[in-house]
Amino acid sequence: MTYLGLLEDNLVFLGYPDFGTLNIWKKHWGKAPPLHSMLTNVTNIPYKSSPSYGKPHKGEEIVADIEQ
């Protein structure tokens, strides 16, 4: 964070899977089911502190989060 010149207040963790985001981006849009995370064993953001809590692991959700 410091190396990039970001202040802590400007850093947001959305909670999408570390090893699944590219897969979500490529394959999980529209009617496709959400990605099932191997590490957390869920298909939605499980972190209550995340602004994306409860959202499915879907491409359109990532776009909506970035736009917000």
C-alpha positions as CSV (number, residue, x, y, z in Angstrom):
1,M,0.0,0.0,0.0
2,T,2.7,2.5,1.0
3,Y,4.9,1.5,-2.1
4,L,1.9,2.4,-4.3
5,G,1.4,5.6,-2.5
6,L,-2.1,4.7,-1.2
7,L,-3.5,5.9,2.0
8,E,-5.2,3.3,4.2
9,D,-8.6,5.1,3.7
10,N,-8.3,4.6,0.0
11,L,-7.7,0.8,0.1
12,V,-10.7,-1.4,-0.3
13,F,-10.8,-5.2,-0.2
14,L,-13.8,-6.5,-2.0
15,G,-13.4,-10.2,-1.0
16,Y,-13.4,-12.0,-4.3
17,P,-11.3,-15.2,-4.3
18,D,-7.5,-14.6,-4.7
19,F,-7.1,-17.5,-7.0
20,G,-10.4,-17.2,-8.8
21,T,-10.9,-13.7,-9.9
22,L,-9.5,-14.2,-13.4
23,N,-11.7,-17.3,-13.8
24,I,-14.7,-15.3,-12.7
25,W,-13.8,-12.6,-15.3
26,K,-13.5,-15.2,-18.1
27,K,-16.3,-17.6,-17.4
28,H,-18.9,-16.4,-14.8
29,W,-21.2,-13.9,-16.4
30,G,-24.9,-13.7,-16.9
31,K,-26.6,-17.1,-16.6
32,A,-23.4,-19.0,-15.7
33,P,-23.3,-20.0,-12.1
34,P,-21.1,-18.1,-9.7
35,L,-17.5,-19.4,-9.2
36,H,-17.3,-21.9,-6.3
37,S,-14.2,-20.9,-4.3
38,M,-11.9,-23.9,-3.5
39,L,-10.4,-22.1,-0.4
40,T,-13.6,-20.8,1.3
41,N,-16.0,-23.4,-0.2
42,V,-18.6,-20.7,-1.0
43,T,-20.0,-18.9,-4.1
44,N,-20.6,-15.5,-2.5
45,I,-18.4,-13.0,-0.7
46,P,-18.2,-14.4,2.9
47,Y,-16.6,-11.4,4.6
48,K,-19.0,-9.3,6.6
49,S,-16.5,-6.4,6.7
50,S,-16.4,-6.3,2.9
51,P,-18.5,-3.7,1.0
52,S,-19.3,-6.6,-1.4
53,Y,-20.5,-9.0,1.4
54,G,-23.0,-11.6,0.1
55,K,-22.5,-10.8,-3.6
56,P,-22.0,-13.8,-5.9
57,H,-18.7,-14.5,-7.5
58,K,-19.8,-13.2,-10.9
59,G,-18.2,-10.9,-13.5
60,E,-20.9,-8.3,-13.5
61,E,-20.7,-8.0,-9.7
62,I,-16.9,-7.2,-10.0
63,V,-17.7,-4.5,-12.6
64,A,-20.4,-3.0,-10.4
65,D,-18.0,-2.9,-7.4
66,I,-15.3,-1.2,-9.4
67,E,-17.8,1.4,-10.8
68,Q,-19.0,2.1,-7.3
